[in-house]
Amino acid sequence: MPPADGSPTATMIHTDRGDVQYVTAGSGEPVLVVHGSPGGFDAGWLMAQFLLDAGFQVIVPSRPGYLGTPLSEETASIDAQ
C-alpha cells in the first residue's frame, strides 16, 4: 500500500534469476504492469494509475539495472536474455 502522499513504497524479492525491486498497490485482481522501455517502477507506476482507479491490484517491477533492481551478468545485455 502506498504512503498517504500517493508515492509507492518499494519492496525487494529474491528470485532464482536475481533480486527484483517492485511496488504494489490496490486490492482487486492482480495485474503485472511492465512498461515497454528500460527503466524502474516509477515509469510503470505512472501508467498503472488507471488500473488502480478501476479497482485492480497492480504489481510494478523495476527492470534490471534501474532503481533498486541490480544488473547481473545474466541480465547485462539483451543478448543474455
C-alpha positions in Angstrom: 0.0 0.0 0.0 1.5 3.4 -1.0 2.0 6.1 1.6 -0.7 8.8 2.2 1.1 11.1 -0.3 0.5 8.6 -3.1 4.1 7.7 -3.7 4.8 3.9 -3.9 7.0 2.1 -1.3 9.4 -0.4 -3.0 9.9 -4.0 -1.9 12.7 -6.4 -2.9 12.0 -10.0 -3.8 14.8 -12.6 -4.2 14.3 -14.9 -7.2 16.4 -17.6 -8.8 17.4 -15.1 -11.5 18.3 -12.4 -9.0 16.8 -9.6 -6.9 13.8 -7.6 -8.3 12.5 -4.4 -6.8 8.8 -3.8 -7.2 5.8 -1.8 -5.9 2.3 -3.0 -5.4 -1.0 -1.3 -4.6 -4.7 -2.0 -4.7 -6.7 -4.9 -3.6 -8.6 -6.3 -6.6 -7.5 -8.8 -9.3 -3.7 -8.5 -9.7 -2.2 -7.0 -12.9 1.5 -7.1 -13.7 2.5 -3.7 -15.2 5.6 -3.8 -17.4 6.3 -0.7 -19.4 7.9 -1.1 -22.8 11.1 0.8 -22.3 14.0 0.4 -19.9 13.5 1.9 -16.5 12.3 1.5 -13.0 8.9 1.0 -11.4 8.5 4.8 -11.4 7.6 4.8 -15.2 5.2 1.8 -14.8 3.7 3.3 -11.7 2.5 6.4 -13.7 0.9 4.1 -16.3 -0.8 1.9 -13.7 -3.0 4.6 -12.1 -6.0 3.9 -14.3 -5.9 0.3 -13.2 -5.9 1.3 -9.6 -8.8 3.6 -10.2 -10.7 0.7 -11.8 -10.2 -1.4 -8.7 -7.3 -3.7 -9.7 -4.2 -4.5 -7.7 -1.0 -3.5 -9.6 2.4 -5.1 -9.4 5.1 -2.9 -11.0 8.7 -4.1 -11.2 11.9 -2.3 -11.9 13.9 -3.7 -14.8 17.5 -4.9 -14.2 19.9 -2.0 -13.7 17.2 0.5 -12.8 16.4 1.9 -9.4 16.8 -1.0 -6.9 17.0 -4.0 -9.3 20.6 -4.8 -9.7 22.2 -5.5 -13.1 23.7 -9.0 -13.1 25.8 -10.9 -15.6 22.6 -12.8 -16.7 20.8 -9.5 -17.4 23.8 -7.4 -18.5 22.7 -7.3 -22.2 19.8 -8.0 -24.4 21.8 -10.9 -25.9 22.0 -12.6 -22.5 18.2 -12.7 -22.1 
